[in-house]
Amino acid sequence: MPNIANDPKRKSWIEVPNDCDFPIQNIPFGVFITKNDDITIGTRIGNTAIDMGALQRLHYFDGIELTDDMFMQDTLNDFISDGKKTWRLVRNRLAELFDAENPKLRDNKEHRDIILFDVSEIEMLLPVQIGDYTDFYSSKEHATNVGKMFRDPENALLPNWLHIPVGYHGRSSTIVPSGVPVRRPNGQTLPAGETQPIFGPSKLVDFELETAFITTDANLMGEPIPVAEAEDYIFGMVLFNDWSARDIQKWEYVPLGPFLAKNFASSISPWIVTLDALEPFRVKSPEQNPKPFPYLQQEGEHAFDINLQVAIQPENEVETVVSNSNFKYMYWTMSQQLAHHTVNGCRVNSGDMMGSGTISGPTEDSFGSMLELTWGGKNPIKMNDGSERKFINDNDTVIIRGYCDNGETRLGFGECSSKLLPAVEIK
Amino acid sequence: MPNIANDPKRKSWIEVPNDCDFPIQNIPFGVFITKNDDITIGTRIGNTAIDMGALQRLHYFDGIELTDDMFMQDTLNDFISDGKKTWRLVRNRLAELFDAENPKLRDNKEHRDIILFDVSEIEMLLPVQIGDYTDFYSSKEHATNVGKMFRDPENALLPNWLHIPVGYHGRSSTIVPSGVPVRRPNGQTLPAGETQPIFGPSKLVDFELETAFITTDANLMGEPIPVAEAEDYIFGMVLFNDWSARDIQKWEYVPLGPFLAKNFASSISPWIVTLDALEPFRVKSPEQNPKPFPYLQQEGEHAFDINLQVAIQPENEVETVVSNSNFKYMYWTMSQQLAHHTVNGCRVNSGDMMGSGTISGPTEDSFGSMLELTWGGKNPIKMNDGSERKFINDNDTVIIRGYCDNGETRLGFGECSSKLLPAVEIK
């Protein structure tokens, strides 16, 4: 099925500002509350949110095989379950419907009034009910930086790292959409040089610049997904801030991995940009040496050129951009991650989410966490408001942005923005 | 509200064989397919499965505030969300309805024919849609055994272990009910003395004897659950086999914890025994020294005296009991685990599951894994069929059983039984 929605020449009858993340070539999917308090599945062009539930009721999806209430739901899980062919049919239909040359909806004011909202009138919700959430650790630069800081600078990478897309399970119950504030966690930490832990608010709350992909039902339990098929089971991507409490992590993580240091909150951008929309931005991933096992070997271009940026905005102050990175630096691709995740027969469902791991580039200004940017707090960042940051302060807002631009098409993810509130008091 | 369902003197008009795990004092909750292919919520007395959806339709729950289809669902999540008061009202009603002296249903053959099934006529399903699954590591004997084997016998426990109920996130998508076979996983391992990993079926598949508890909606994100309230949010318990591939785990788990070594499968017993039913079996937990932080301190009896047993049955052979342990040995209690899990504001939902970690007792025959029972394979177990086991062989069935007996009441969990199938071939 041709992916006509990506036609770079298409223009929409909906106005799209310059450098907007949501041209008609994007057509992401999300879930929102309208100004009438209805929850619907929708998409976005420019600064206009489009109620796909209303579109379906008004028969704009007729001819595509869909359940009657497909877009009148509060999660995308069922739509994602329908698979790649349906995703593409729906995205193509939306491209045609909002094409500048198509009068059908353009010239129907009554329908437009029901279907279209200004994005300022809606509230974005989590786009999927996330079943299981896995986080990988697939940036070689990040793993190397952490290894240099906490282990042996000469042997920064652990022995398994070049063979395995290392990953671990996270908690889905505290994944929230952009805009929802998060709380500084309380927990146990071991002060430097001490042998007895103390209890209280974490002093080292950090962001982690990540992306995440959302899967469809991919396999039955016991069945591996071949790496060559893995991309067929990836619905799309979001920006992801894997909030981390470094001091809690350091004390708790041996031997079973991070737990309370991570599961207090993770934030995602609310519009899922489909893998179809990202197609024009494929690039080759870094060369892998040693060559991975056959179940991880792939030919062609499986990385994506996605510019990423992190800014910190102190309360009532201007923001400061602290990192500029790119998803293309990742050593392990999403398809390798998914093939590895299932090589043991682990089942993957619609709405599962898999984080990339912190995305650090090769230069110091492209690192994906304060831990790396300030090198463990040794080199504070000077902020535009005159203050300094080693980690994230109470009431700071962390904003992650991401976009692709190949000269023909520019599209992006919008923002993953969340404010860190002070810790609650615990008796 | 009195917990009258626990009355040890009550007898049921349904026959209960001697030493059956399901006397009328148990009244566990589960989900099953009837012989008519209907899915329903139900309970069990003796070898009789009771269709609670049918009971509701026939007005046997009238007077208890329930949604109209509460028991006509395929998971217990909504019922669990209703909270402890409702659980108790429903369990009390069932106790009265099946009391030997109550003729209401006893003498209504037409209703009995709709409501009651022999357990051989039904198929048990997963009782809840598990949102997030966490596994703890709370047996001091198990953590000590592992530490002795893999680290320093003189300092077997890691420094955080006595301060933290150490836990990590697992995968809910591959948790299956008793009876569903599981597959030996493929994966990467590092042979002893080698520097390069190999790929293939795990050679060291092990069981882990655990229990798990199921929670209700406990808190909002950001809100800790005080340890003194934690038990109010625990619906009940199941037996749990946390299948583990020791060789995959050893190679993959640094630095972020176990992943593919665990998420290929975990098995649970299908009847959730409520914390109310376990009330008569409370005992004191082991003394904690050093004293934990205030958020983990509790008075009274918060452990439960549950006898646990593991048997291995080779295909077409008699079984061999390889371990006899008890849940009361656990160093950290379930309420401490839940208080710790949420002290950072981590949200807990209805249907979340939390595993105890491997339950090992103080004696060599009470260890909760083959790893410990054979001390890393050094001391193979002699089986009743003449064979030997270091770990689990293809086509072995691992059976976990658990029951409580205080002299007045004996009740149990039934079985958590699952067969290990050979690995699939991967090109």
Interface residues (C-beta under 8 A of the other chain):
Chain A: G131 D132 T134 Y137 L158 P159 N160 H163 I164 V166 G167 Y168 H169 G170 R171 S172 S173 T174 V176 V182 R183 P185 N186 G187 Q188 L190 T195 P197 F199 M221 G222 E223 P224 A245 I248 W251 E252 Y253 V254 P255 L256 G257 P258 F259 L260 N263 F264 A265 F293 P294 Y295 H340 H341 V343 N344 G345 C346 R347 V348 N349 D352 L421 V424 I426 K427
Chain B: G131 D132 T134 Y137 L158 P159 N160 H163 I164 V166 G167 Y168 H169 G170 R171 S172 S173 T174 V176 V182 R183 P185 N186 G187 Q188 L190 T195 P197 F199 M221 G222 E223 P224 A245 I248 W251 E252 Y253 V254 P255 L256 G257 P258 F259 L260 N263 F264 A265 F293 P294 Y295 H340 H341 V343 N344 G345 C346 R347 V348 N349 D352 L421 V424 I426 K427
